[in-house]
C-alpha cells in the first residue's frame, strides 16, 4: 500500500455514507504498512488540516495501540493554540475510553 493509496482511502473515508466502512476495511487490510503511513501522515506538519482529524479517527478505530496513541499525543502537542490543544487532549482522553467495535 502506497502513501497515495492511503491518502485516497482517507479522502473516501471522509465521504461517510458507507464509504467510511469500505475505506476503513481497505486500510485495515493494509495492516502494519497502512498504520505506519497513517502515523507518518499524522506526524507530518504538512499533512492538510482537513485530513488530520480523519487520520486520527481511522487510527483510533482501526489501529488502536500504544504506538497510535503516542502519535495522537505528539499531534496534540504540536497544536499552537492552547485552547485547541486542550480540546484535542480532552478528545484523546474520550477516544481512549471508548470501546472500539472493529
SERODO-506509 format. One record per residue (C-alpha): residue number from 1; residue in one letter; x, y, z. Coordinates in steps of 0.02 Angstrom, whole numbers, m for minus. Example, Ala and Ser with C-alpha at 12.3 -4.5 7.8 and 13.67 -1.06 7.14 Angstrom:
SERODO-506509
<pt><k>1</k><r>A</r><xx>615</xx><yy>m225</yy><zz>390</zz></pt>
<pt><k>2</k><r>S</r><xx>684</xx><yy>m53</yy><zz>357</zz></pt>
end
This chain:
SERODO-506509
<pt><k>1</k><r>X</r><xx>0</xx><yy>0</yy><zz>0</zz></pt>
<pt><k>2</k><r>X</r><xx>73</xx><yy>167</yy><zz>m52</zz></pt>
<pt><k>3</k><r>X</r><xx>59</xx><yy>334</yy><zz>35</zz></pt>
<pt><k>4</k><r>X</r><xx>m51</xx><yy>398</yy><zz>m106</zz></pt>
<pt><k>5</k><r>X</r><xx>m167</xx><yy>248</yy><zz>m91</zz></pt>
<pt><k>6</k><r>X</r><xx>m184</xx><yy>282</yy><zz>96</zz></pt>
<pt><k>7</k><r>X</r><xx>m221</xx><yy>467</yy><zz>65</zz></pt>
<pt><k>8</k><r>X</r><xx>m352</xx><yy>420</yy><zz>m66</zz></pt>
<pt><k>9</k><r>X</r><xx>m435</xx><yy>300</yy><zz>57</zz></pt>
<pt><k>10</k><r>X</r><xx>m434</xx><yy>434</yy><zz>193</zz></pt>
<pt><k>11</k><r>X</r><xx>m525</xx><yy>550</yy><zz>72</zz></pt>
<pt><k>12</k><r>X</r><xx>m650</xx><yy>413</yy><zz>30</zz></pt>
<pt><k>13</k><r>X</r><xx>m675</xx><yy>381</yy><zz>216</zz></pt>
<pt><k>14</k><r>X</r><xx>m720</xx><yy>564</yy><zz>240</zz></pt>
<pt><k>15</k><r>X</r><xx>m869</xx><yy>546</yy><zz>124</zz></pt>
<pt><k>16</k><r>X</r><xx>m960</xx><yy>432</yy><zz>250</zz></pt>
<pt><k>17</k><r>X</r><xx>m1124</xx><yy>358</yy><zz>184</zz></pt>
<pt><k>18</k><r>X</r><xx>m1047</xx><yy>184</yy><zz>185</zz></pt>
<pt><k>19</k><r>X</r><xx>m885</xx><yy>238</yy><zz>104</zz></pt>
<pt><k>20</k><r>X</r><xx>m806</xx><yy>251</yy><zz>276</zz></pt>
<pt><k>21</k><r>X</r><xx>m836</xx><yy>66</yy><zz>307</zz></pt>
<pt><k>22</k><r>X</r><xx>m765</xx><yy>21</yy><zz>137</zz></pt>
<pt><k>23</k><r>X</r><xx>m611</xx><yy>131</yy><zz>155</zz></pt>
<pt><k>24</k><r>X</r><xx>m584</xx><yy>83</yy><zz>337</zz></pt>
<pt><k>25</k><r>X</r><xx>m584</xx><yy>m101</yy><zz>295</zz></pt>
<pt><k>26</k><r>X</r><xx>m466</xx><yy>m74</yy><zz>149</zz></pt>
<pt><k>27</k><r>X</r><xx>m347</xx><yy>21</yy><zz>264</zz></pt>
<pt><k>28</k><r>X</r><xx>m363</xx><yy>m114</yy><zz>396</zz></pt>
<pt><k>29</k><r>X</r><xx>m318</xx><yy>m245</yy><zz>266</zz></pt>
<pt><k>30</k><r>X</r><xx>m159</xx><yy>m146</yy><zz>234</zz></pt>
<pt><k>31</k><r>X</r><xx>m110</xx><yy>m192</yy><zz>411</zz></pt>
<pt><k>32</k><r>X</r><xx>53</xx><yy>m126</yy><zz>482</zz></pt>
<pt><k>33</k><r>X</r><xx>101</xx><yy>m38</yy><zz>320</zz></pt>
<pt><k>34</k><r>X</r><xx>m59</xx><yy>65</yy><zz>318</zz></pt>
<pt><k>35</k><r>X</r><xx>m43</xx><yy>103</yy><zz>504</zz></pt>
<pt><k>36</k><r>X</r><xx>136</xx><yy>163</yy><zz>480</zz></pt>
<pt><k>37</k><r>X</r><xx>85</xx><yy>277</yy><zz>337</zz></pt>
<pt><k>38</k><r>X</r><xx>m62</xx><yy>346</yy><zz>436</zz></pt>
<pt><k>39</k><r>X</r><xx>53</xx><yy>384</yy><zz>583</zz></pt>
<pt><k>40</k><r>X</r><xx>177</xx><yy>467</yy><zz>465</zz></pt>
<pt><k>41</k><r>X</r><xx>35</xx><yy>575</yy><zz>397</zz></pt>
<pt><k>42</k><r>X</r><xx>m15</xx><yy>623</yy><zz>573</zz></pt>
<pt><k>43</k><r>X</r><xx>166</xx><yy>663</yy><zz>618</zz></pt>
<pt><k>44</k><r>X</r><xx>193</xx><yy>767</yy><zz>462</zz></pt>
<pt><k>45</k><r>X</r><xx>152</xx><yy>950</yy><zz>496</zz></pt>
<pt><k>46</k><r>X</r><xx>123</xx><yy>972</yy><zz>308</zz></pt>
<pt><k>47</k><r>X</r><xx>m23</xx><yy>850</yy><zz>303</zz></pt>
<pt><k>48</k><r>X</r><xx>m176</xx><yy>952</yy><zz>253</zz></pt>
<pt><k>49</k><r>X</r><xx>m278</xx><yy>1004</yy><zz>404</zz></pt>
<pt><k>50</k><r>X</r><xx>m437</xx><yy>935</yy><zz>327</zz></pt>
<pt><k>51</k><r>X</r><xx>m360</xx><yy>759</yy><zz>329</zz></pt>
<pt><k>52</k><r>X</r><xx>m283</xx><yy>758</yy><zz>503</zz></pt>
<pt><k>53</k><r>X</r><xx>m444</xx><yy>731</yy><zz>601</zz></pt>
<pt><k>54</k><r>X</r><xx>m495</xx><yy>589</yy><zz>488</zz></pt>
<pt><k>55</k><r>X</r><xx>m323</xx><yy>509</yy><zz>501</zz></pt>
<pt><k>56</k><r>X</r><xx>m337</xx><yy>519</yy><zz>691</zz></pt>
<pt><k>57</k><r>X</r><xx>m510</xx><yy>439</yy><zz>688</zz></pt>
<pt><k>58</k><r>X</r><xx>m454</xx><yy>298</yy><zz>573</zz></pt>
<pt><k>59</k><r>X</r><xx>m304</xx><yy>261</yy><zz>683</zz></pt>
<pt><k>60</k><r>X</r><xx>m414</xx><yy>255</yy><zz>837</zz></pt>
<pt><k>61</k><r>X</r><xx>m549</xx><yy>145</yy><zz>759</zz></pt>
<pt><k>62</k><r>X</r><xx>m445</xx><yy>26</yy><zz>655</zz></pt>
<pt><k>63</k><r>X</r><xx>m271</xx><yy>29</yy><zz>732</zz></pt>
<pt><k>64</k><r>X</r><xx>m286</xx><yy>58</yy><zz>920</zz></pt>
<pt><k>65</k><r>X</r><xx>m117</xx><yy>32</yy><zz>1001</zz></pt>
<pt><k>66</k><r>X</r><xx>11</xx><yy>117</yy><zz>1110</zz></pt>
<pt><k>67</k><r>X</r><xx>100</xx><yy>174</yy><zz>951</zz></pt>
<pt><k>68</k><r>X</r><xx>m60</xx><yy>252</yy><zz>885</zz></pt>
<pt><k>69</k><r>X</r><xx>m95</xx><yy>345</yy><zz>1046</zz></pt>
<pt><k>70</k><r>X</r><xx>85</xx><yy>405</yy><zz>1057</zz></pt>
<pt><k>71</k><r>X</r><xx>63</xx><yy>479</yy><zz>882</zz></pt>
<pt><k>72</k><r>X</r><xx>m101</xx><yy>560</yy><zz>933</zz></pt>
<pt><k>73</k><r>X</r><xx>m15</xx><yy>636</yy><zz>1085</zz></pt>
<pt><k>74</k><r>X</r><xx>126</xx><yy>704</yy><zz>976</zz></pt>
<pt><k>75</k><r>X</r><xx>m3</xx><yy>781</yy><zz>861</zz></pt>
<pt><k>76</k><r>X</r><xx>m92</xx><yy>865</yy><zz>1007</zz></pt>
<pt><k>77</k><r>X</r><xx>71</xx><yy>938</yy><zz>1071</zz></pt>
<pt><k>78</k><r>X</r><xx>103</xx><yy>1023</yy><zz>903</zz></pt>
<pt><k>79</k><r>X</r><xx>m58</xx><yy>1123</yy><zz>911</zz></pt>
<pt><k>80</k><r>X</r><xx>m7</xx><yy>1302</yy><zz>942</zz></pt>
<pt><k>81</k><r>X</r><xx>m172</xx><yy>1371</yy><zz>1006</zz></pt>
<pt><k>82</k><r>X</r><xx>m181</xx><yy>1324</yy><zz>1192</zz></pt>
<pt><k>83</k><r>X</r><xx>m371</xx><yy>1309</yy><zz>1190</zz></pt>
<pt><k>84</k><r>X</r><xx>m371</xx><yy>1197</yy><zz>1036</zz></pt>
<pt><k>85</k><r>X</r><xx>m229</xx><yy>1095</yy><zz>1109</zz></pt>
<pt><k>86</k><r>X</r><xx>m327</xx><yy>1066</yy><zz>1269</zz></pt>
<pt><k>87</k><r>X</r><xx>m486</xx><yy>1021</yy><zz>1173</zz></pt>
<pt><k>88</k><r>X</r><xx>m386</xx><yy>896</yy><zz>1072</zz></pt>
<pt><k>89</k><r>X</r><xx>m310</xx><yy>820</yy><zz>1229</zz></pt>
<pt><k>90</k><r>X</r><xx>m484</xx><yy>801</yy><zz>1303</zz></pt>
<pt><k>91</k><r>X</r><xx>m546</xx><yy>721</yy><zz>1143</zz></pt>
<pt><k>92</k><r>X</r><xx>m400</xx><yy>598</yy><zz>1151</zz></pt>
<pt><k>93</k><r>X</r><xx>m449</xx><yy>550</yy><zz>1329</zz></pt>
<pt><k>94</k><r>X</r><xx>m627</xx><yy>517</yy><zz>1271</zz></pt>
<pt><k>95</k><r>X</r><xx>m566</xx><yy>417</yy><zz>1121</zz></pt>
<pt><k>96</k><r>X</r><xx>m457</xx><yy>307</yy><zz>1231</zz></pt>
<pt><k>97</k><r>X</r><xx>m601</xx><yy>272</yy><zz>1348</zz></pt>
<pt><k>98</k><r>X</r><xx>m724</xx><yy>224</yy><zz>1210</zz></pt>
<pt><k>99</k><r>X</r><xx>m747</xx><yy>42</yy><zz>1164</zz></pt>
<pt><k>100</k><r>X</r><xx>m698</xx><yy>4</yy><zz>986</zz></pt>
<pt><k>101</k><r>X</r><xx>m813</xx><yy>m101</yy><zz>879</zz></pt>
<pt><k>102</k><r>X</r><xx>m693</xx><yy>m150</yy><zz>740</zz></pt>
end
